[in-house]
Amino acid sequence: MQVAVDGPAGAGKSTIARILAEKLQLIYIDTGAMYRALTWKALKLKIALDDEEKLYNLAKDTSIYFLQATGKQGIYCDAVEVSDFIRSPDVNDKVSLLAAHSRLRKVMVEKQREMALDKSVIMDGRDVGECILPHADYKFFITASLQERASRRMIDLQRQGHKDDYDRVKCLLRKRDESDSSRETGSLKILNDSIVINTDRKEVEEVVAEILSIIKDN
């Protein structure tokens, strides 16, 4: 079984996909985390995020993968676990700039397709249903209002020990939406065969149960 989960930042798709992976015994692949890992490395190497050629080569030469350790899945960038680093405000602010480059996205899509080759997976991101798993058994589009997503992002940042301003976070999410929806390659969109689920005022467990019910009924 292959399940594609797309949607805007802060809608809860990664949390939902991770829980579904456990319940359905699927491999979980967080494509957004992969772009974050590459952004973290680019910032560390002081590569300008508008230098498409250098970023393209960086994507080709970087090893990004997931490993399960101590009951938790971590993401590794060139053998360094970066699970915590990639959730910093700096990476939050910059990842959409890096992800907008079409040549880089093609490299990342190929890496993601290889991860899913002949495997039962659930993968979340922005363009999974269209570009990475076009023949997925199920395609879900998880969404929520901008206000709800900003509030959730603030809670996540606080849990990680970061301080930020709600209005700034909300503004960044709005810009991220615009960037993700307007890029030439792998843009964020609701597909004809997407099942749309709005998570406003819903607990995670409620959304997971809703999706499991859809899969079970089919």
BELUR-V678446 format. One record per backbone hydrogen bond with DSSP energy under -0.5 kcal/mol. CO is the residue of the C=O (numbers start at 1). NH is the residue of the N-H. Records with the same first field share a line. If there is no record, write none. Layout:
CO = NH + NH
//
This chain:
1 = 121
2 = 137 + 138
3 = 123
4 = 140
5 = 125
6 = 142
8 = 11
12 = 16
13 = 17
14 = 18
15 = 19
16 = 20
17 = 21
18 = 22
19 = 23
20 = 24
21 = 25 + 26
27 = 29 + 122
29 = 31 + 124
30 = 34
31 = 35
32 = 36
33 = 37
34 = 38
35 = 39
36 = 40
37 = 41
38 = 42
39 = 43
40 = 44
41 = 45
42 = 47
43 = 46
46 = 48
48 = 51
50 = 52
51 = 55
52 = 56
53 = 57
54 = 58
55 = 59
56 = 60
57 = 61
58 = 62
59 = 62
62 = 64
63 = 78
65 = 76
67 = 69 + 74
69 = 72
72 = 69
74 = 67
75 = 82 + 83
76 = 65 + 78
77 = 80
79 = 81
80 = 77
82 = 86
84 = 87
85 = 88
88 = 92
89 = 93
90 = 94
91 = 95
94 = 97 + 98
95 = 99
96 = 100
98 = 101
100 = 102
101 = 105
102 = 106
103 = 107
104 = 108
105 = 109
106 = 110
107 = 111
108 = 112
109 = 113
110 = 114
111 = 115
112 = 116
113 = 117
114 = 117
116 = 119
119 = 121
120 = 27
121 = 3
122 = 29
123 = 5
124 = 31 + 32
125 = 7
126 = 189
127 = 131 + 132
128 = 132 + 133
133 = 136
138 = 4
139 = 195
140 = 6 + 142
141 = 143 + 197
143 = 199
145 = 149
146 = 150
147 = 151
148 = 152
149 = 153
150 = 154
151 = 155
152 = 156
153 = 157
154 = 158
155 = 159
156 = 160
157 = 162
158 = 161
165 = 169
166 = 170
167 = 171
168 = 172
169 = 173
170 = 174
171 = 175
172 = 176
173 = 177
174 = 178
175 = 179
176 = 180
177 = 181
178 = 182
179 = 183
180 = 188
189 = 191
191 = 194
194 = 196
195 = 141
197 = 143 + 199
199 = 202
203 = 207
204 = 208
205 = 209
206 = 210
207 = 211
208 = 212
209 = 213
210 = 214
211 = 215
212 = 216
213 = 217
214 = 218
215 = 218
//
